[in-house]
Amino acid sequence: MTTTDEGRAPATVLPGSAPRPVPGAAAGPGRLRMALTLGVFVALGPLTIDMYLPALPTITDELATTSSTVQLTLTGTLIGLALGQLVLGPLSDALGRRRPLLAGTALHVLASLLVLVAPNVAVLGVLRLLQGAGAAGGAVIAIAVVRDLYDGRAAATMLSRLFLVIGAAPVLAPTLGGEVLRFTSWRGVFVVLAVYGLLLLAVGTATLRETLPPERRRSSGVRGTLRSYRELLRDRTFVGLVMVAGLTMAGLFSYVSGSSFVYQDEFGLDEQQFALFFGAGAVFLIGATQLNPVLLRRWQPQQLLVWATVAGAAAGLVLLLLAVTGTGGLFGVAGPLWGVLAACGLALPNAPALALSRHGDAAGTAAALLGAIQFGVGALVAPLVGLLGNDAAAIGIVVVAALGLAILTLMLVVRPWRLPAVDPATV
């Protein structure tokens, strides 16, 4: 779907009905290469967030600080990711996609190397914020590139491929960090991140072509950027879809933030058993994201989004009831949790695809607002789960509340039955 230059309501052109003549939008192997290229950039954010987690106790001791203070360096990373997207997204609309993406990655590499000489936790926190800001380029610009090249179901299909990376990277990152710590200190983790960033710079320079031609760029300065954000926020349906994406991410973050306490403290699993159950949950999440393109051949993205949020809320309600009554033991909790993850895996690619289809003329700005709200809403969940008790019931309460609000937003704000159908041939 297209919009006017001012970002107003969408025109009558349906998503996928008028493919753009942009290099790199080929199907088959070309689409796979694009997915792989974007995927390695998208992975930088999750790796940056999670790879150093096994080193937190060591960092606490070495920098002579408290565990809660060290955890704030993780908060700094999330803030950097949110703010970085708000800056790099509009820049990519004005300058094209490649230069902001490579500049953000270079900032990440520089911040990672400076961690090697960070003398205290305050400096580490600032550098982690800069790391997050640099990694934000991969997150927001990859989505904008998808919007440059694809519409409708094809966009949702490509986003499903990227969510494979987003789902797998957080699971693998702590394990990878733990292996690195076997051979080096915690600062060595940041050396690995810097090397990965340098490889991304080489890959991006050599293989990633510009997908936003000069005639489609929006060079309007700070005031123009703020005006673009204001116009996006005036689009009721766009805002509704962004909030649905953020609330779905909240459901996912409730699992990530609380699962270790549930599995290990509540049910007494050791670290290896926890890793097994956590990995099983990732299989459901990733499997659903990869099932999404198959389902899109038969159903509309808005249909799948409704079904997924309803299914996720239902699974969360089952989780809450079983947890409160103590029914089913470990698998009485794990089963509904896996259902929640599968539902999130179906919802997460479709909500952004539908939202971005409304603002193809400002895909970078729209993707930035989408990503910032997703990280912002998701980041609020971790302390909320903790305040409610860090147990299975707490996760269930957050999931039911978040996905229940997502359903209400869909029905009252988005009204998915009013969204135009898209062409199955674009998948």
C-alpha positions in Angstrom: 0.0 0.0 0.0 1.3 3.5 -0.8 0.8 6.8 0.8 1.0 10.4 -0.2 4.3 12.3 0.3 2.8 13.9 3.4 2.3 10.4 5.0 -1.5 10.7 5.0 -4.0 7.9 4.6 -3.0 5.1 2.2 -3.9 5.3 -1.4 -6.0 2.7 -3.2 -3.0 0.8 -4.5 -2.9 -2.6 -2.8 0.2 -4.1 -1.2 2.0 -6.1 -3.8 -0.1 -4.9 -6.8 2.7 -2.6 -8.1 6.1 -4.1 -7.5 8.9 -1.5 -7.4 11.7 -1.7 -9.9 14.4 -1.8 -7.3 17.6 -4.0 -7.7 17.7 -6.9 -5.3 14.0 -7.6 -5.1 14.3 -10.9 -7.0 12.6 -14.0 -5.9 14.2 -17.3 -5.2 18.0 -17.3 -4.6 18.1 -13.5 -4.7 15.6 -13.2 -1.9 17.5 -15.8 0.1 20.7 -13.9 -0.3 19.0 -10.7 0.8 17.5 -12.4 3.8 20.9 -13.8 4.8 22.6 -10.4 4.4 20.0 -8.5 6.4 19.9 -11.3 9.0 23.6 -11.0 9.9 23.0 -7.3 10.6 19.8 -7.9 12.5 21.7 -10.4 14.7 24.0 -7.7 16.0 21.4 -6.3 18.4 20.5 -9.6 20.1 24.1 -10.6 20.4 25.0 -7.2 21.9 22.2 -7.5 24.4 22.7 -11.1 25.5 26.3 -12.2 24.8 27.8 -10.7 28.0 25.1 -11.9 30.4 27.1 -14.9 31.7 29.8 -12.4 32.7 27.7 -10.1 34.8 28.8 -11.6 38.2 32.5 -11.3 37.1 32.0 -7.7 36.0 30.3 -6.9 39.3 33.4 -8.2 41.2 36.1 -6.7 38.9 34.5 -3.2 38.8 33.7 -3.3 42.5 30.0 -2.5 42.1 26.7 -4.0 42.8 24.7 -6.5 40.6 21.8 -4.0 40.2 24.2 -1.4 39.0 25.7 -3.7 36.4 22.2 -4.7 35.3 21.7 -1.0 34.4 24.3 -1.5 31.7 21.8 -3.8 30.0 19.1 -1.1 30.4 21.5 1.3 28.8 21.9 -1.0 25.8 18.1 -1.1 25.3 17.8 2.6 25.6 20.6 3.0 23.0 18.7 0.6 20.7 15.5 2.6 21.0 17.1 6.0 20.6 19.4 4.8 17.8 16.4 3.6 15.8 14.7 7.0 16.1 17.8 8.7 14.7 19.0 6.2 12.1 15.6 5.5 10.7 14.9 9.0 9.4 18.6 9.4 8.4 18.1 6.3 6.1 15.1 8.0 4.5 17.2 11.1 3.8 20.6 9.5 2.9 19.7 6.1 1.7 20.1 2.8 3.5 23.7 1.8 3.2 25.5 4.8 4.7 23.5 5.0 8.0 23.7 1.2 8.3 27.5 1.1 7.9 28.0 4.2 10.1 25.9 2.6 12.9 27.9 -0.6 12.7 31.2 1.4 12.8 30.0 3.2 16.0 29.2 -0.2 17.5 32.7 -1.5 16.7 34.3 1.6 18.2 32.3 1.4 21.4 33.1 -2.4 21.7 36.8 -1.7 21.5 36.6 1.2 24.0 35.1 -1.3 26.5 38.5 -2.9 26.7 39.8 0.2 28.6 36.6 1.1 30.5 37.8 1.9 34.1 34.4 1.7 35.9 30.8 0.7 35.5 29.7 4.3 34.7 31.9 4.3 31.6 30.8 0.8 30.7 27.2 1.9 30.9 27.8 4.8 28.5 29.7 2.6 26.1 26.9 0.0 26.2 24.4 2.8 25.3 26.6 3.7 22.3 26.8 0.0 21.4 23.0 -0.2 21.4 22.7 2.9 19.3 25.1 1.5 16.7 23.4 -1.9 16.6 20.1 -0.1 16.1 21.0 0.4 12.5 20.8 -3.3 11.7 17.4 -3.5 13.3 15.6 -0.5 11.8 17.3 -0.3 8.4 16.9 -4.0 7.7 13.2 -3.6 8.1 13.2 -0.5 5.9 15.1 -2.4 3.2 12.4 -5.0 3.3 9.8 -2.3 2.8 11.8 -0.9 -0.1 11.8 -4.2 -1.9 8.6 -6.0 -0.9 4.9 -5.3 -0.1 2.1 -7.2 1.6 2.6 -10.9 2.0 6.1 -10.8 0.5 7.1 -8.3 3.1 5.6 -10.5 5.9 7.4 -13.5 4.4 10.8 -11.7 4.4 10.2 -10.5 8.0 9.5 -14.1 9.0 13.0 -15.0 7.8 14.5 -12.1 9.8 12.5 -13.1 12.9 14.3 -16.5 12.6 17.5 -14.7 13.4 15.8 -12.5 16.1 14.5 -15.7 17.7 17.7 -17.7 17.5 20.3 -15.1 18.3 19.2 -14.4 22.0 19.1 -18.2 22.6 22.6 -18.7 21.2 24.2 -15.5 22.5 24.6 -16.5 26.2 26.0 -19.9 25.3 28.5 -18.3 22.9 29.4 -15.8 25.6 29.9 -18.6 28.1 32.3 -20.3 25.7 34.3 -17.2 25.1 34.7 -16.7 28.8 36.3 -20.1 29.0 39.3 -18.7 27.1 39.4 -15.0 28.0 38.1 -12.4 30.4 34.7 -10.6 30.2 36.3 -7.9 28.0 37.1 -10.6 25.5 33.3 -10.9 24.8 33.5 -7.3 23.5 36.5 -8.2 21.3 34.3 -10.8 19.7 31.5 -8.3 19.2 34.0 -5.9 17.6 35.3 -8.5 15.2 31.7 -9.4 14.3 31.0 -5.8 13.6 34.1 -5.5 11.4 32.9 -8.5 9.4 29.5 -6.9 9.0 31.2 -3.8 7.6 33.0 -5.9 5.1 29.9 -7.8 4.1 27.8 -4.7 3.9 30.3 -2.8 1.8 30.8 -5.8 -0.6 27.2 -7.2 -1.0 24.5 -4.7 0.1 23.3 -2.5 -2.7 21.4 0.7 -2.1 17.6 0.0 -2.1 16.4 3.6 -1.8 17.0 5.6 -5.0 17.7 9.3 -4.7 14.3 10.3 -6.1 12.5 8.5 -3.3 14.6 10.0 -0.5 13.2 12.5 2.1 15.8 15.2 3.0 13.9 17.4 5.4 16.1 18.0 8.4 15.2 17.8 12.1 11.9 19.7 11.7 10.9 17.5 8.8 11.8 14.4 10.8 9.6 15.6 13.7 6.9 16.4 11.3 7.1 12.9 9.8 6.8 11.3 13.3 3.8 13.6 14.0 2.2 12.5 10.8 2.8 8.8 11.5 1.3 9.2 15.0 -1.8 10.7 13.4 -2.4 7.6 11.4 -4.8 5.7 13.7 -4.3 2.3 12.0 -0.5 2.6 11.9 -0.4 3.5 15.6 -2.7 0.6 16.4 -0.5 -1.9 14.6 2.6 -0.6 16.2 1.0 -0.9 19.7 -0.1 -4.5 18.8 3.5 -5.3 17.8 4.8 -3.7 21.1 2.3 -5.6 23.2 3.1 -8.8 21.5 6.8 -8.2 22.2 5.8 -7.5 25.8 4.4 -11.0 26.0 7.6 -12.4 24.6 9.8 -10.4 27.0 7.8 -11.6 30.0 8.9 -15.1 29.1 12.5 -14.1 28.5 12.8 -12.1 31.8 11.0 -14.6 34.0 11.7 -18.1 32.6 15.0 -18.7 34.5 13.3 -17.9 37.8 10.3 -20.2 36.9 12.3 -23.1 35.7 15.2 -23.0 38.2 13.7 -21.5 41.4 10.1 -22.7 41.1 10.8 -26.2 39.6 14.4 -26.8 40.7 16.0 -27.3 37.3 19.7 -27.0 37.0 21.4 -24.8 34.3 21.6 -27.6 31.7 17.9 -28.5 32.2 16.9 -24.9 32.0 18.9 -24.5 28.8 17.0 -27.5 27.4 13.5 -26.1 28.2 14.5 -22.6 27.2 15.7 -23.9 23.9 12.5 -25.9 23.4 10.6 -22.6 23.8 12.8 -21.1 21.1 11.9 -23.9 18.8 8.2 -23.1 19.1 8.9 -19.3 18.5 11.2 -19.9 15.5 9.0 -22.6 14.1 6.0 -20.3 14.1 7.9 -17.5 12.3 8.9 -20.0 9.6 5.4 -21.4 9.3 4.0 -17.9 8.8 5.1 -17.7 5.1 3.3 -21.0 4.4 0.1 -19.8 6.0 0.4 -16.5 4.1 -0.2 -18.4 0.9 -3.8 -19.1 2.0 -4.7 -16.4 4.6 -4.2 -12.6 4.8 -1.6 -11.1 7.3 -4.4 -9.4 9.2 -6.2 -12.7 9.7 -3.1 -14.4 11.0 -2.5 -11.5 13.3 -5.9 -11.7 14.9 -5.7 -15.5 15.3 -2.3 -15.3 16.8 -3.1 -12.7 19.4 -6.3 -14.6 20.4 -4.4 -17.9 20.6 -1.6 -16.3 22.7 -4.0 -14.7 25.1 -5.8 -18.1 25.5 -2.5 -19.9 26.1 -1.6 -17.2 28.7 -4.9 -17.7 30.5 -4.3 -21.5 30.6 -0.8 -20.8 32.0 -2.3 -18.5 34.7 -5.0 -21.0 35.7 -2.6 -23.9 35.9 0.0 -21.9 37.8 -2.4 -20.6 40.4 -4.0 -24.0 41.0 -0.6 -25.9 40.8 -2.0 -28.3 38.2 0.2 -30.1 35.8 3.6 -29.4 37.4 6.5 -28.5 35.2 4.8 -29.4 31.9 1.6 -27.7 33.0 3.6 -24.5 32.9 6.0 -25.3 30.0 3.2 -26.3 27.6 1.2 -23.1 27.8 4.4 -21.1 27.7 5.4 -22.8 24.4 1.9 -22.0 23.1 2.4 -18.3 24.0 5.8 -18.3 22.1 4.3 -19.9 19.0 1.5 -17.3 19.0 4.1 -14.5 19.3 6.1 -16.0 16.5 3.0 -15.8 14.2 2.1 -12.3 15.3 5.4 -10.5 15.2 6.2 -10.6 11.5 2.6 -9.7 10.4 2.0 -6.6 12.6 5.2 -4.8 11.3 4.5 -5.8 7.7 0.9 -4.3 7.9 2.1 -1.2 9.7 4.9 -0.5 7.2 2.8 -1.1 4.2 1.0 2.1 5.0 4.1 4.4 4.8 6.4 3.2 2.1 7.5 6.7 1.4 8.9 7.0 4.9 9.8 3.4 5.6 12.9 4.2 7.7 11.1 6.6 9.9 8.2 4.3 10.3 10.4 1.3 11.1 12.3 3.5 13.6 9.1 4.4 15.5 8.0 0.7 15.3 11.3 -0.6 16.7 11.6 2.1 19.4 8.1 1.3 20.7 8.7 -2.4 20.6 11.9 -2.1 22.6 10.3 0.4 25.0 7.2 -1.6 25.7 9.2 -4.8 26.0 11.8 -3.3 28.3 9.0 -2.3 30.8 8.0 -5.9 31.2 11.1 -7.3 33.0 10.7 -5.3 36.2 6.9 -5.8 36.0 7.3 -9.6 36.1 9.7 -9.2 39.0 7.3 -7.0 40.9 4.6 -9.7 40.5 6.8 -12.4 41.9 9.0 -13.8 39.1 6.9 -17.0 39.0 4.7 -18.7 36.4 1.6 -16.8 37.6 3.4 -13.5 37.1 4.3 -14.4 33.5 0.7 -15.5 32.9 -0.7 -12.2 34.3 1.6 -10.1 32.0 0.8 -12.3 28.9 -2.9 -12.2 29.4 -2.8 -8.4 30.1 -0.5 -7.6 27.1 -2.2 -9.8 24.5 -5.7 -8.9 25.9 -4.8 -5.3 25.2 -3.5 -6.2 21.8 -6.8 -7.8 20.9 -8.7 -4.8 22.1 -6.4 -2.5 20.1 -7.0 -4.7 17.0 -10.7 -4.6 17.3 -11.2 -1.0 18.4 -8.4 0.8 16.7 -7.0 -1.2 13.8 -10.2 -2.9 12.7 -8.5 -5.5 10.6 -11.6 -6.3 8.5 -11.2 -2.9 6.9 -7.6 -3.5 5.8 -7.4 -4.3 2.0 -6.5 -7.8 0.9 -3.1 -8.4 -0.7 -2.2 -10.5 -3.7 -1.1 -14.1 -2.8 1.3 -13.9 -5.8 3.5 -11.5 -3.9 4.6 -14.2 -1.4 
